[in-house]
Amino acid sequence: MVNVLAINGSPRKSAGNTAFVLAPFLEGVSEMGAEVELIYASKLKLKPCSCGTMHCWYNSPGVCCIDDEMGQIYPKLKEADILILATPVYIPLPGAMQNVLNRLCPLVEPGLEFREARTRAHFREDVKIKKIILVSTGGWWEKENMGTVVRIVKELAEDASVEFGGAILRPHAFMMKQNGQLTEDGKDIIEELRVIGKELIQTGEMDPGSIKNIGRPLVSEEDLRQWYNQAI
């Protein structure tokens, strides 16, 4: 059985657009028999990483020196085959999500390598994560607004020497609904998310064409900009 751990970094938790997009994707994953657990970063009482001496690498290898609720998450991370990081775009990440990412350091083995002109490491032997996937939502029109978040998650995967499985990006996600109801585009996107969730478990990959279609424009850039500017 494939174990999947999803961490939703949205401060709005289950009420946000990130949860709205993530849910059908996880449904598809679950329907193919994967064991799925969902954690909301903003529900955790986490302190920021504060040990600049890399205590978790050299003084107590693999053990974080901070005693808080992250201690409950480390065992779940170690047992996950696939880690899904879901987040809205802030500047660039919500604070709770940034804390989670920084606190992943104890999972990384400090045996460094130099590959393709970059310093890289590995997850420790007791960490089963083989693939990291990003699900991200934003309010702006263009997917390029999510570029920094994509780079952060891709860099995390490469630093830990695991596969970056891809990024599911949904700009202006709120446009999937009108007057509280799904639009026809919204319905199509929800179904496509469910399908690629199934594909991920069936084949280990997600169809690039489906990912592109999920992130397609739902309104013109000019119309969305005018809609925003009316609120000024």
SULQUI-V496737 format. One record per pair of residues at least 6 apart in sequence whose C-alpha atoms are under 7 Angstrom apart, sorted by the first residue. I is the first residue (numbers start at 1). GAP is how many residues later the second one is. If there is no record, write none. Layout:
BEGIN
<<I | GAP> <I | GAP>>
END
This chain:
BEGIN
<<1 | 33> <1 | 34> <2 | 32> <2 | 33> <2 | 79> <3 | 31> <3 | 32> <3 | 33> <3 | 76> <3 | 77> <3 | 78> <3 | 79> <4 | 30> <4 | 31> <4 | 32> <4 | 33> <4 | 76> <4 | 77> <4 | 78> <4 | 79> <5 | 31> <5 | 32> <5 | 33> <5 | 72> <5 | 75> <5 | 77> <5 | 78> <5 | 79> <6 | 31> <6 | 32> <6 | 33> <6 | 77> <6 | 78> <6 | 79> <7 | 31> <7 | 32> <7 | 33> <7 | 34> <7 | 77> <7 | 78> <7 | 79> <8 | 31> <8 | 32> <8 | 33> <8 | 77> <8 | 78> <8 | 79> <9 | 31> <9 | 32> <9 | 33> <9 | 77> <9 | 78> <9 | 85> <9 | 87> <9 | 88> <10 | 6> <10 | 8> <10 | 77> <10 | 78> <10 | 84> <11 | 31> <13 | 6> <13 | 27> <17 | 120> <17 | 156> <17 | 157> <18 | 68> <18 | 69> <18 | 70> <18 | 118> <18 | 119> <22 | 113> <24 | 166> <24 | 169> <24 | 170> <25 | 168> <25 | 169> <25 | 171> <25 | 172> <26 | 171> <27 | 167> <28 | 166> <28 | 167> <28 | 169> <28 | 170> <29 | 168> <29 | 169> <29 | 172> <30 | 6> <31 | 167> <32 | 166> <32 | 169> <41 | 55> <41 | 56> <42 | 54> <44 | 25> <45 | 23> <45 | 24> <46 | 22> <46 | 23> <46 | 24> <48 | 51> <49 | 50> <49 | 53> <49 | 54> <55 | 10> <56 | 6> <56 | 7> <56 | 8> <56 | 9> <56 | 50> <57 | 49> <57 | 53> <62 | 44> <62 | 45> <63 | 43> <64 | 42> <78 | 48> <78 | 49> <78 | 50> <78 | 51> <79 | 48> <79 | 49> <80 | 48> <80 | 49> <81 | 47> <81 | 48> <81 | 49> <81 | 50> <82 | 47> <82 | 48> <82 | 49> <82 | 50> <83 | 46> <83 | 48> <83 | 49> <83 | 50> <84 | 48> <84 | 49> <84 | 50> <85 | 48> <85 | 49> <85 | 50> <86 | 48> <86 | 49> <86 | 50> <87 | 48> <87 | 49> <87 | 50> <88 | 48> <88 | 49> <88 | 50> <89 | 47> <89 | 48> <89 | 49> <89 | 57> <92 | 56> <92 | 57> <107 | 16> <107 | 17> <107 | 20> <108 | 13> <108 | 14> <108 | 15> <108 | 16> <108 | 52> <109 | 12> <109 | 13> <109 | 14> <109 | 15> <110 | 11> <111 | 10> <112 | 7> <112 | 8> <112 | 9> <113 | 6> <113 | 7> <113 | 8> <114 | 6> <120 | 39> <120 | 40> <121 | 38> <121 | 39> <121 | 40> <122 | 37> <122 | 38> <122 | 39> <123 | 37> <130 | 32> <130 | 33> <131 | 31> <131 | 32> <131 | 33> <131 | 34> <132 | 25> <132 | 31> <132 | 32> <132 | 33> <133 | 31> <133 | 32> <133 | 33> <133 | 34> <134 | 19> <134 | 32> <134 | 33> <134 | 34> <135 | 32> <135 | 33> <135 | 34> <136 | 32> <136 | 33> <136 | 34> <137 | 32> <137 | 33> <137 | 34> <137 | 36> <138 | 32> <138 | 33> <138 | 34> <138 | 35> <139 | 32> <139 | 33> <139 | 34> <140 | 31> <140 | 32> <141 | 30> <141 | 31> <141 | 80> <141 | 83> <142 | 29> <143 | 26> <143 | 28> <150 | 17> <154 | 10> <157 | 6> <157 | 7> <165 | 40> <168 | 43> <169 | 46> <170 | 44> <170 | 45> <171 | 44> <175 | 43> <176 | 6> <176 | 7> <176 | 9> <176 | 10> <177 | 6> <177 | 9> <189 | 25> <192 | 18> <192 | 22> <196 | 10> <196 | 11> <199 | 6> <199 | 7> <200 | 6>>
END
